Amino acid sequence: MTHASNRKNVNFSDSTMVDLLRRRAEKQPEQTAYVYLKNGETEESRLTFAQLDQRAQAIAAELQQKSQIGSRILLLYPTSTDYLEAFFGCLYAKMAAVPLFPPFMNRTLERLECAIADSGATVALTTSAIQENAEYRIAQVSALKQLQWIASDRISTDFRQSWRTPAIDSHDLAFLQYTSGSTRSPKGVMVCHNNLLQNAALQKEGFGNTPESSHGAWLPLYHDMGLIAIALQSLYIGAPCYLISPTDFLRKPFRWLKMISDYGLHVTGAPNFAYDLCAKKISEEQRAQLDLSSLRVAFNGSEPVHAETFERFVTAFADCGFKREAFCPCYGLAETTVFVSSSPRNTLPLLLDVDHDTYKSGKLIPPTPESRHYKKIVGCGRICLDLEVAIVDPETRRRQPTGKIGEIWLSHASVAKGYWNLPQETEETFNAVLEDNTERRFLRTGDLGAVIDGEICITGRLKDLIIIEGRNHYPQDIEGTVENCHALIRAGGSGAFSVDTEVGERLVVIAEIDPRELQQSQDQFDPDNVIAAIRQSISIHHDIRAHDIVLLKFGQILKTTSGKIQRHACRAAYLHDEFEVIFQTKQKSPPAGAA
């Protein structure tokens, strides 16, 4: 049971997302709500608020004939305006949407099957093209074959006349957001209408959004950052939103920034790797075509934010009109709907130098003249509205003093209802109490960090923390060192984790060789040279020796659908020799407990 009595509500004229869209359709019927760019370049579809309202009614009417109130409905679409029509169709029918992805990719099929089984969904909404293209896969996979498939693009808008308006409460379930599963199997976070509205208010304040704050991004709509932080936030403030697909961005990163330039967009966002990719892959000739002066907020979240990325991106696009203060590190997670904190608008991000030795011992302390090394930490923003943050020792449940690293606990009305069908995990995660205060309930995020100068600073994940010889090592720090030590190592293509050996916990590093860089390289590939660079950089920057270093073929690193590395899964794959290895250092002793 979620104790919401200590989580204050913000006053809204709308109590549900259905109320919000219906009001937009009534007050701003002809205003553009969403635009989708085919191939990331040309407009394929455009929806006004009135059109979205009408399409949602028509799809809801179809669902009411095919399923029951409270049912879970799968959304299996690529990025498109169809996705948003279907999402609101579920809400209008008082059924819980389950945003997922088309059943094409083998690696994500297992996650899709898990979500189908866990949610108990029996109906899938998609497009006629997706349904036809996936017929073979559907016939071969039992979980897909048993679904009732509905192609929403075949539903006539006139069918909205059959829609029966259900009684929807602010605390009714709106959708299940399946977590990225970066540390274990994905879980369905239960997000209600009130959670969405409360979180939208947090984001509006954090980014300083107004009705003029047009949004645009390539983020997938099955992921909370794309769906909530981009698409639903634009609806909340009443501004237009422009969308391109993740595939079109990855094939040509220029398309993302060209969209911002062409439409004069004010707000965008992406994980850290996307900013790095743009800085490295967009040519000078392409940059000359860009005007990024309209951008007020370019938020960076979903994965660790690196100070080096900030400098690279700002330097690369300063002549395009990009302003340093537009770069906006932020923090969030599915269990809080999505948004927690962000750097204030028109404010430079907090870049904090801390002593490296005390950082390893669990404290963020400025370097002194005696400090041997220092580390740069990026602040992820100030706390908004009435959201409460506690930095807690996860063992004693005691608040930690300023600067001490602990688990981040959160309390606010945008904290979700819990995990679908997991009452015990819901109680442990969503209803934690402090040692000295058992009245107020907190969400245990599993993230490690501290509050410095009023900003949340994230240092890592509790379950990913590497502890060797009594010192803490954060895997993302080691991965950043690895990826910057040699040109042939792919950005975002490394992993660091520990294994049990006969002499205790030891570090293993895996790294993908970038085939594009390899092709462009004039030198013959020498794996010993790459290994030596990794080993030396880790030793210098982290004062630790790697037990094993493994060079992998492209695409071997296991990641979630949102791009986060699955270190636990990578560790298991390493222990069971499941990677396609190019080169591997000899181990002095085999890892123990390969399970």
C-alpha positions in Angstrom: 0.0 0.0 0.0 1.4 3.4 -0.9 1.1 6.0 1.8 0.3 9.2 -0.1 -0.9 11.2 2.9 2.5 12.9 3.3 2.8 13.8 -0.4 1.3 17.2 -1.1 -0.7 17.9 -4.1 -0.4 20.9 -6.5 -3.7 22.5 -7.4 -4.9 21.8 -10.9 -7.9 22.8 -12.9 -7.6 19.3 -14.5 -7.7 16.2 -12.4 -6.8 13.7 -15.1 -4.9 13.7 -18.4 -8.2 13.3 -20.2 -9.5 16.5 -18.7 -6.3 18.2 -19.8 -6.5 17.1 -23.5 -10.3 17.8 -23.6 -9.7 21.4 -22.3 -6.9 21.9 -24.9 -9.3 20.7 -27.6 -12.0 23.1 -26.5 -9.8 26.2 -25.9 -7.1 25.7 -28.6 -8.8 23.4 -31.1 -6.7 24.5 -34.2 -3.3 24.7 -32.5 -0.7 22.2 -33.5 -0.1 19.5 -30.9 2.3 17.1 -32.6 4.3 16.9 -35.8 6.1 13.8 -37.0 9.0 14.1 -39.5 9.5 11.1 -41.8 13.1 10.2 -42.2 13.7 13.0 -39.7 13.4 15.6 -42.4 9.9 15.9 -44.0 6.5 16.3 -42.3 4.5 13.1 -42.5 1.7 13.9 -40.1 0.5 16.8 -38.0 -2.2 16.8 -35.3 -4.1 19.7 -33.7 -5.4 19.3 -30.2 -8.9 18.9 -31.6 -7.8 16.1 -34.0 -6.0 14.3 -31.2 -9.1 14.5 -29.0 -11.3 13.1 -31.8 -8.8 10.3 -32.6 -8.6 9.4 -28.9 -12.4 9.1 -28.7 -12.6 6.9 -31.8 -9.9 4.5 -30.5 -11.4 4.5 -27.1 -14.8 3.5 -28.6 -13.2 0.6 -30.4 -11.4 -0.5 -27.1 -14.7 -0.3 -25.2 -16.2 -2.8 -27.6 -13.1 -5.2 -27.5 -12.1 -5.0 -23.8 -13.1 -4.1 -20.3 -12.5 -1.0 -18.1 -9.2 -1.4 -16.3 -7.6 -3.7 -19.0 -4.0 -3.2 -19.9 -3.5 -2.4 -23.6 -0.1 -2.9 -25.4 1.1 0.0 -27.6 3.3 -1.5 -30.3 4.2 1.4 -32.5 7.3 3.2 -33.9 7.6 6.9 -33.1 4.6 8.5 -34.8 1.5 10.6 -34.1 -0.3 7.2 -34.1 1.4 6.3 -30.9 0.0 9.4 -29.1 -3.5 8.8 -30.5 -3.4 5.3 -29.2 -2.0 6.3 -25.8 -4.8 8.8 -25.2 -7.3 6.3 -26.7 -6.4 4.0 -23.8 -6.9 6.8 -21.2 -10.2 7.8 -22.8 -11.4 4.2 -22.4 -10.2 4.1 -18.8 -7.8 1.3 -19.7 -4.1 1.3 -18.8 -1.7 1.9 -21.7 1.5 -0.3 -21.8 3.9 1.7 -24.1 6.3 -0.8 -25.8 7.8 -1.3 -29.2 7.1 -3.2 -32.4 8.1 -6.9 -32.3 11.0 -6.8 -34.7 14.3 -6.9 -32.8 15.4 -10.2 -31.4 17.2 -8.6 -28.4 14.1 -6.8 -27.2 11.7 -9.6 -27.9 12.4 -11.3 -24.6 11.6 -8.0 -22.8 8.4 -7.7 -24.8 7.3 -11.2 -23.9 8.0 -10.5 -20.2 5.9 -7.3 -20.3 3.0 -9.1 -22.0 3.1 -11.9 -19.4 3.5 -9.5 -16.4 0.8 -7.0 -17.5 -1.7 -9.6 -18.4 -2.6 -7.6 -21.5 -4.7 -9.4 -24.1 -5.1 -6.6 -26.6 -2.4 -4.9 -28.7 -2.8 -1.6 -30.6 -0.5 -1.0 -33.6 -0.6 0.2 -37.2 -1.8 -1.9 -40.1 1.7 -1.7 -41.6 3.3 -3.0 -38.4 0.8 -5.8 -38.1 1.3 -7.0 -41.7 5.1 -6.8 -41.4 5.1 -8.7 -38.1 2.8 -11.5 -39.2 5.5 -14.1 -39.4 7.0 -13.1 -36.0 3.4 -13.0 -34.4 2.8 -16.6 -35.7 6.0 -17.9 -34.3 5.8 -16.3 -30.8 3.1 -17.7 -28.5 2.8 -14.5 -26.4 2.1 -12.4 -29.6 -0.1 -15.0 -31.2 -2.5 -15.0 -28.3 -3.1 -11.2 -28.5 -6.1 -9.5 -30.1 -4.6 -7.1 -32.6 -6.2 -3.8 -33.4 -4.8 -1.5 -36.2 -5.7 2.0 -35.0 -5.2 3.6 -38.4 -8.1 1.6 -39.7 -10.5 3.1 -37.1 -12.6 5.8 -38.6 -12.6 9.1 -36.7 -16.4 9.1 -37.2 -16.5 6.1 -34.7 -15.9 8.6 -31.9 -19.7 9.0 -31.8 -19.8 5.6 -30.1 -17.5 6.6 -27.2 -19.0 6.3 -23.8 -17.4 8.8 -21.3 -16.2 6.8 -18.3 -15.8 8.2 -14.8 -12.1 8.7 -14.4 -10.5 9.6 -11.0 -7.1 11.3 -10.6 -5.7 8.3 -8.8 -6.8 5.8 -11.5 -4.0 3.9 -13.3 -3.0 5.7 -16.5 -0.3 3.4 -17.8 2.4 0.9 -16.9 5.9 2.2 -17.5 8.2 -0.8 -17.7 11.6 0.1 -16.3 14.7 -0.1 -18.4 16.0 -3.2 -16.4 19.6 -1.9 -16.1 20.1 -4.0 -13.0 17.5 -6.7 -13.3 14.3 -7.7 -15.2 12.1 -4.8 -16.0 9.2 -4.1 -13.7 5.9 -2.3 -14.5 5.7 1.0 -12.6 2.1 2.0 -12.0 1.6 5.6 -13.0 -1.7 7.3 -12.3 -3.2 10.5 -13.7 -2.3 12.5 -10.7 1.4 11.3 -10.9 1.5 12.6 -14.5 0.0 16.0 -13.6 2.2 16.4 -10.5 5.4 15.5 -12.4 4.4 17.8 -15.3 4.2 20.7 -12.8 7.7 19.8 -11.5 9.2 19.8 -14.9 7.4 23.0 -15.9 8.9 24.8 -12.9 12.3 23.1 -13.3 12.8 24.1 -16.9 10.9 27.3 -16.7 8.5 26.2 -19.5 5.8 28.5 -20.9 3.1 28.0 -23.6 5.7 29.3 -26.0 8.2 26.6 -25.2 8.0 24.4 -28.3 9.5 20.9 -27.8 11.2 18.5 -30.1 13.3 15.3 -29.8 14.1 11.9 -31.2 13.5 10.0 -27.9 11.4 6.9 -28.2 7.8 7.2 -27.0 7.9 3.8 -25.3 10.5 5.3 -22.9 9.4 7.7 -20.1 11.7 10.5 -21.1 10.3 10.6 -24.7 6.7 10.1 -23.7 6.4 12.2 -20.6 9.3 14.7 -20.6 8.8 15.6 -24.2 5.4 14.6 -25.6 3.2 15.0 -22.5 5.0 18.1 -21.2 4.3 19.9 -24.4 0.6 19.0 -24.0 0.7 20.2 -20.4 2.0 23.6 -21.2 0.0 23.9 -24.5 2.9 24.1 -26.9 3.6 22.2 -30.1 5.9 19.1 -30.2 8.1 17.9 -33.1 9.2 14.2 -33.3 11.7 12.2 -35.3 12.5 8.5 -34.8 15.5 7.2 -32.8 16.6 5.2 -35.9 16.7 8.3 -38.1 18.7 10.2 -35.4 21.2 7.4 -35.0 21.7 7.1 -38.8 22.2 10.8 -39.2 22.6 12.8 -35.9 22.4 16.1 -37.9 18.7 15.5 -38.3 18.0 16.2 -34.7 19.7 19.6 -34.6 18.4 20.5 -38.1 14.8 20.0 -36.8 15.6 22.3 -33.9 17.1 24.9 -36.2 14.3 24.7 -38.9 11.4 25.0 -36.4 13.1 27.3 -33.9 12.4 24.9 -31.0 13.0 25.9 -27.4 13.2 22.6 -25.5 14.9 19.3 -26.3 16.6 16.5 -24.5 18.6 13.3 -24.8 21.0 11.0 -22.9 24.6 12.0 -22.6 25.8 9.8 -25.5 23.6 11.8 -28.0 25.4 15.1 -27.3 28.7 13.4 -27.7 27.6 11.8 -30.9 26.6 15.1 -32.4 29.9 16.8 -31.4 31.9 14.0 -33.0 29.8 13.2 -36.1 28.3 16.5 -37.3 30.6 18.0 -39.9 31.7 21.7 -40.2 29.7 21.9 -43.4 26.6 20.7 -41.6 27.2 23.0 -38.6 27.1 26.0 -41.0 23.5 25.2 -41.7 22.4 25.3 -38.1 20.9 28.0 -36.0 20.5 26.8 -32.4 19.9 30.2 -30.8 16.3 29.4 -30.1 17.2 26.6 -27.7 16.5 27.5 -24.0 16.7 24.0 -22.6 18.8 21.1 -23.8 18.3 18.6 -21.0 20.7 15.7 -20.4 19.5 12.7 -18.4 18.8 9.0 -18.3 22.5 8.1 -18.0 25.5 9.7 -16.3 26.2 13.3 -17.3 29.9 13.9 -18.2 31.5 17.3 -17.8 33.7 16.5 -20.9 30.5 16.1 -23.0 29.3 19.5 -21.9 32.5 21.1 -23.0 32.6 19.2 -26.3 29.1 20.0 -27.3 29.3 23.7 -26.3 32.6 24.1 -28.1 31.3 22.4 -31.2 28.1 24.4 -31.6 28.9 27.8 -30.0 29.2 29.3 -33.5 25.7 27.9 -34.3 24.2 30.1 -31.5 24.1 27.4 -28.8 24.3 29.0 -25.4 26.2 27.4 -22.5 23.4 28.0 -20.1 21.0 26.1 -22.3 22.8 22.8 -21.4 20.7 21.4 -18.6 21.8 18.3 -16.6 18.8 16.6 -14.9 17.8 13.6 -12.8 14.8 11.4 -12.9 13.5 7.8 -12.9 10.4 5.9 -13.8 9.4 5.4 -10.2 8.9 9.2 -9.8 7.0 9.2 -13.2 10.2 10.7 -14.8 11.4 14.1 -13.5 13.1 14.9 -10.2 15.5 17.8 -10.7 17.2 20.0 -13.2 19.6 22.9 -13.5 17.6 26.1 -13.3 16.9 27.7 -16.7 19.5 30.3 -17.9 21.9 29.0 -15.3 25.3 27.4 -16.0 25.4 23.7 -14.8 27.2 23.0 -11.5 30.6 21.6 -12.3 32.2 20.6 -9.0 35.8 19.6 -8.4 36.1 17.0 -5.6 39.1 15.3 -4.0 39.5 11.9 -5.7 40.7 10.0 -2.7 37.8 11.1 -0.4 35.4 10.5 -3.3 36.4 6.8 -3.3 35.8 6.8 0.5 32.2 8.1 0.0 32.5 11.9 0.4 32.3 14.8 -2.0 34.9 17.3 -0.6 36.7 20.1 -2.6 40.3 19.3 -3.4 43.0 20.8 -1.1 46.6 21.7 -2.0 47.6 18.3 -0.8 45.2 16.5 -3.1 46.9 14.1 -5.5 44.0 13.9 -7.9 40.6 15.5 -8.3 37.4 14.5 -10.1 34.8 16.7 -11.8 31.2 16.1 -10.7 28.2 17.5 -12.7 25.3 18.7 -10.6 21.9 17.4 -11.7 19.8 20.3 -10.6 17.9 21.9 -7.7 14.9 20.4 -6.0 11.6 21.8 -7.2 8.4 22.6 -5.4 7.7 20.4 -2.4 9.7 17.4 -3.4 11.8 16.1 -0.5 15.2 14.5 -0.9 17.0 12.5 1.8 20.5 11.2 1.4 20.5 8.0 3.5 22.8 5.2 4.7 20.9 2.2 3.1 21.9 0.0 6.0 21.2 2.2 9.0 18.4 4.3 7.3 20.0 7.4 8.8 20.3 10.7 7.0 23.8 11.5 5.9 25.6 14.8 6.5 26.2 17.3 3.7 28.8 16.0 1.2 28.5 12.3 2.3 27.4 9.9 -0.4 24.4 7.8 0.3 21.3 6.4 -1.3 18.9 9.0 -2.7 15.4 8.8 -1.1 12.5 10.9 -2.5 9.0 11.9 -1.4 6.5 13.6 -3.6 3.0 13.2 -5.1 4.6 12.3 -8.4 6.1 9.2 -6.9 4.2 6.3 -8.6 1.8 3.9 -6.9 4.2 1.0 -7.0 5.2 -2.0 -9.1 2.5 -4.0 -10.9 1.9 -7.4 -9.2 4.9 -7.0 -6.9 3.4 -6.0 -3.5 6.6 -6.9 -1.5 8.9 -5.0 -3.7 6.4 -2.1 -3.8 6.5 -2.0 0.0 10.3 -2.2 0.2 10.9 0.4 -2.5 8.0 2.9 -2.3 7.4 2.9 1.5 10.8 3.2 3.1 11.1 5.1 6.4 14.0 6.9 8.1 15.3 5.6 11.4 14.1 8.8 13.2 10.8 9.3 11.4 8.5 6.5 10.6 5.6 8.7 9.6 6.9 10.0 6.2 7.3 7.5 3.4 10.1 7.6 0.8 10.9 6.0 -2.5 14.3 4.2 -2.4 15.8 5.1 -5.7 18.8 2.7 -5.6 20.9 5.7 -6.9 23.9 6.9 -5.0 24.7 10.6 -4.6 24.9 13.7 -2.3 23.4 17.1 -2.2 26.0 19.9 -2.7 25.2 23.6 -2.9 21.5 22.7 -3.1 21.9 20.4 -6.1 21.7 16.6 -6.4 25.0 15.1 -7.5 24.7 11.5 -8.8 27.6 9.2 -8.3 26.3 5.8 -9.4 23.9 2.9 -8.8 23.9 1.1 -5.4 23.9 -2.4 -7.0 26.6 -1.5 -9.6 29.1 -0.2 -7.0 32.5 -1.9 -7.2 34.2 -2.3 -3.8 37.8 -3.5 -4.0 40.1 -3.5 -1.0 37.7 -1.3 0.9 37.5 1.4 -1.7 34.5 2.4 -3.7 34.8 2.6 -7.5 31.9 3.8 -9.6 31.7 1.8 -12.9 30.6 4.8 -15.1 33.8 6.6 -14.0 36.0 3.7 -15.1 34.0 3.3 -18.4 34.5 7.0 -19.2 38.2 6.6 -18.7 38.3 3.5 -20.9 36.3 5.2 -23.8 38.6 8.2 -23.8 41.9 6.4 -23.7 42.0 5.1 -27.3 40.4 6.1 -30.5 39.3 2.6 -31.5 37.1 2.1 -28.4 33.5 2.9 -29.2 31.8 5.7 -27.3 29.2 4.2 -25.0 30.7 0.8 -25.7 32.4 -0.3 -22.5 31.5 -1.9 -19.3 33.1 -2.2 -15.8 32.1 -4.7 -13.1 33.7 -6.9 -10.4 34.0 -10.7 -10.2 34.8 -13.0 -7.3 38.3 -14.5 -7.5 40.3 -16.6 -5.1 41.9 -13.4 -3.8 38.7 -11.4 -3.5 36.7 -8.9 -5.7 38.6 -7.9 -8.9 37.8 -5.5 -11.8 36.8 -6.7 -15.3 36.6 -4.3 -18.2 34.9 -5.0 -21.5 35.2 -2.7 -24.5 33.8 -2.7 -28.0 36.1 -1.9 -31.0 34.4 0.7 -33.2 34.4 -0.7 -36.8 34.1 2.8 -38.3 37.2 4.1 -36.5 39.0 0.9 -37.4 38.2 1.3 -41.0 39.4 4.9 -41.0 42.5 4.1 -39.1 45.8 4.2 -41.0 47.5 2.0 -38.5 47.2 -1.8 -38.4 45.0 -2.9 -35.5 47.2 -3.9 -32.6 45.0 -5.3 -29.7 48.0 -5.2 -27.3 48.3 -1.5 -27.8 44.6 -1.0 -27.0 44.9 -3.2 -23.9 48.0 -1.3 -22.7 46.2 2.0 -23.1 43.2 0.8 -21.1 45.3 -0.7 -18.4 47.5 2.4 -18.0 44.6 4.8 -18.0 42.7 2.9 -15.3 45.9 2.6 -13.2 46.6 6.4 -13.4 43.1 7.7 -13.0 41.6 5.1 -10.6 44.6 3.6 -8.9 43.3 0.1 -9.5 44.5 -2.8 -11.6 42.2 -4.6 -14.1 42.0 -8.3 -13.4 40.8 -8.9 -17.0 40.3 -6.7 -20.1 38.2 -8.0 -23.0 38.0 -6.4 -26.4 34.6 -7.2 -28.1 33.1 -7.0 -31.5 30.6 -4.2 -32.2 27.1 -4.5 -30.6 28.1 -7.0 -27.8 27.6 -4.7 -24.8 24.2 -5.6 -23.4 22.0 -2.5 -22.9 18.4 -1.6 -22.1 16.0 -0.2 -24.7 16.9 3.3 -23.4 20.6 2.7 -23.9 21.7 2.0 -20.3 24.3 -0.6 -19.9 23.1 -3.8 -18.2 26.2 -4.4 -16.1 24.7 -7.4 -14.2 23.8 -9.1 -17.5 27.2 -8.2 -19.0 28.9 -9.8 -15.9 26.8 -13.0 -16.4 27.7 -13.1 -20.1 31.4 -12.7 -19.3 31.3 -15.4 -16.7 29.6 -17.8 -19.1 31.8 -16.9 -22.1 28.9 -15.6 -24.2 30.6 -12.6 -25.8 32.1 -12.5 -29.3 35.7 -11.8 -28.2 38.4 -10.1 -30.3 41.1 -10.3 -27.7 41.3 -11.0 -24.0 44.1 -10.7 -21.4 45.1 -13.9 -19.6 43.6 -14.3 -16.2 45.9 -15.3 -13.4 43.1 -17.2 -11.7 39.6 -18.2 -13.0 36.6 -16.3 -11.5 34.8 -18.1 -8.8 31.1 -18.7 -8.6 30.3 -18.4 -12.3 26.6 -18.1 -11.8 
